[in-house]
Amino acid sequence: MNLTKLQQDIADDPHRFKVVVAGRRWGKTFLSVRQLCYYARLPNKEVFYITSSYRAAKMIVWKPLKKRLTELKWIKKINESELSITLRNGSTISLKGAENGDALRGPSLWYCVFDEVADIDSDVWMSVIRPSLADQEGHALFIGTPKGKGNWLYDLYNLQEEIPLVWKGWQHTTLSNGFVSATEVQDAKRDMTEKQFRQEFEATFETTENRVGYCFEREHNIQEAPEFADHSVIHIGMDFNVSPATAAIFVEVNDKAYQIDEIQMYSSNTNEMVDEIIARYPSSKKFVYPDPSGNQRRTSAGGQTDHTILHNAGFVIKAPRKHDPIRDRVNAINARFKSADGNRHLFIGKSNKYSIESLDKYTYKDGTQIPDKDSGWDHMFDAMSYYVAYRWPLRRDVDPELIQPQRWGHSLA
């Protein structure tokens, strides 16, 4: 099959797992069919194509796949009801819907294409297909149009930063491959909102409009602490929970803070959190900025409060007597990520994956200014914001015209 240069670059790349984020009509299906055939050329291999549903798989790929295999004269048997084709070399290409992930268990796979990844449950990959590739060290292609940063396609695309030897990602606009004219794209631009157009035709991961940490930007706020940073003193934001208990650990350099570590413990308690922090940082002086309610909560068998446990372990507790208004904490942390004058004072080390994901995915409830705590992304955000709001609280005596908050009807500094 004659691929475009962009498609050929992806096909030729040696990475085991490839993630292609592309605009509408870029040629994703064409590339998928080519890759299915390419990996099935080897004898006695099992190759899967998976998309959101059985019906979608039949509509998108079945006809072009049969046409191509017929041209190659590779077909031995076609099963129309199961959407599978057995080749003369003993390999099988099967089209599957992801609506029943458990039905995909069983076969040892050599290759798998996930099409329109954003519409598929991530568990189909992690619990079903990934183990099926293990014994043959099989390969996979993930391809689709983005649906915001809260979708697992975004997480897959960013795996190239964490595991660069195994994962590789590409991001291409509709126009980049030449299948759709500039005039047609311009017409579509007039018919769509700016956000819709960027997502569907420019293949960008649009930031959720109602994101709580709206000033956090990966490209600017993910940064490691300088080598000369003093680790003899650490600052710990802490949120008391049983599942999960969370702590965000920072060092300070002049007026900037860098998160160097995160702790997330399930089915745990404050005593275990203390033990873990001491084990990681035995010689550091520890300032802790906990949930203020911890001065009343009694989580130990001896009836000690969370704050008492921290104090007895040698931590220096910095906490207000009562909770700050959540809007103040939200505005305080956003002002540190990016102040109104464009400066940034708060940075997250790239190894703090859960913290970064929380900042990307913690949102307000639809149509409200109330953070959605049912989402589960609030715990690490709260831990970080307890620290930031205490160290750099909102100052009411600053000229309110200097900083304009984005979601609340008051000024911050």
CORKA-V324845 format. One record per backbone hydrogen bond with DSSP energy under -0.5 kcal/mol. NH is the residue of the N-H (numbers start at 1). CO is the residue of the C=O. If there is no record, write none. Layout:
# CORKA-V324845
nh | co
NH | CO
NH | CO
This chain:
# CORKA-V324845
nh | co
3 | 1
8 | 4
9 | 5
10 | 6
11 | 7
12 | 8
13 | 9
17 | 166
18 | 140
19 | 168
20 | 142
21 | 19
21 | 170
22 | 20
22 | 144
23 | 172
24 | 200
26 | 23
31 | 27
32 | 28
33 | 29
34 | 30
35 | 31
36 | 32
37 | 33
38 | 34
39 | 35
40 | 36
41 | 37
41 | 38
42 | 39
44 | 89
45 | 42
47 | 45
47 | 92
48 | 111
49 | 94
50 | 113
51 | 96
57 | 53
58 | 54
59 | 55
60 | 56
61 | 57
62 | 57
63 | 58
65 | 61
66 | 62
67 | 63
68 | 64
69 | 65
70 | 66
71 | 67
72 | 68
73 | 69
73 | 70
74 | 69
75 | 69
76 | 86
77 | 86
79 | 84
80 | 78
83 | 79
84 | 79
85 | 93
86 | 77
87 | 91
88 | 74
90 | 87
92 | 45
93 | 85
94 | 47
94 | 92
95 | 83
96 | 49
98 | 51
100 | 97
103 | 100
104 | 101
105 | 102
109 | 107
109 | 132
110 | 46
111 | 46
112 | 139
113 | 48
114 | 112
114 | 141
115 | 50
115 | 113
116 | 143
117 | 143
119 | 116
120 | 117
124 | 121
125 | 121
125 | 122
126 | 122
127 | 123
128 | 123
128 | 124
129 | 124
130 | 125
132 | 128
133 | 129
133 | 130
134 | 131
137 | 133
137 | 134
138 | 133
139 | 110
140 | 16
141 | 112
142 | 18
143 | 114
144 | 20
147 | 148
149 | 206
151 | 148
154 | 151
155 | 151
156 | 152
157 | 153
158 | 154
159 | 155
159 | 156
160 | 157
161 | 158
162 | 158
163 | 159
166 | 163
167 | 163
168 | 17
170 | 19
172 | 21
174 | 201
177 | 174
178 | 175
185 | 181
186 | 182
187 | 183
188 | 184
189 | 185
190 | 186
191 | 187
191 | 188
192 | 188
197 | 193
198 | 194
199 | 195
200 | 196
201 | 197
202 | 197
202 | 198
204 | 198
206 | 204
211 | 208
212 | 362
213 | 362
214 | 211
214 | 212
216 | 213
220 | 217
221 | 217
222 | 218
223 | 221
223 | 348
229 | 226
231 | 229
234 | 285
235 | 250
236 | 287
237 | 235
237 | 248
238 | 289
239 | 246
241 | 239
244 | 265
245 | 242
245 | 265
246 | 239
247 | 263
248 | 237
249 | 261
250 | 235
251 | 258
253 | 256
256 | 253
257 | 345
258 | 251
259 | 347
260 | 249
260 | 258
261 | 249
263 | 247
265 | 245
268 | 242
273 | 269
274 | 270
275 | 271
276 | 272
277 | 273
278 | 274
279 | 275
280 | 276
281 | 277
284 | 281
285 | 232
287 | 234
287 | 285
288 | 286
288 | 316
289 | 236
290 | 288
291 | 238
294 | 291
295 | 292
296 | 293
297 | 293
299 | 297
299 | 304
300 | 304
303 | 300
306 | 294
306 | 297
307 | 294
309 | 305
310 | 306
311 | 307
312 | 308
313 | 309
314 | 311
315 | 310
316 | 286
317 | 315
318 | 288
328 | 325
329 | 325
330 | 326
331 | 327
332 | 328
333 | 329
334 | 330
335 | 331
336 | 332
337 | 333
338 | 334
339 | 343
342 | 339
345 | 336
346 | 336
347 | 257
348 | 221
349 | 259
352 | 349
353 | 351
356 | 352
357 | 353
358 | 354
359 | 355
360 | 356
361 | 357
362 | 358
363 | 361
364 | 210
365 | 370
368 | 365
371 | 369
372 | 363
373 | 371
375 | 372
376 | 373
381 | 377
382 | 378
383 | 379
384 | 380
385 | 381
386 | 382
387 | 383
388 | 384
389 | 385
390 | 386
391 | 387
392 | 388
393 | 390
396 | 394
398 | 395
402 | 399
405 | 403
405 | 410
412 | 403
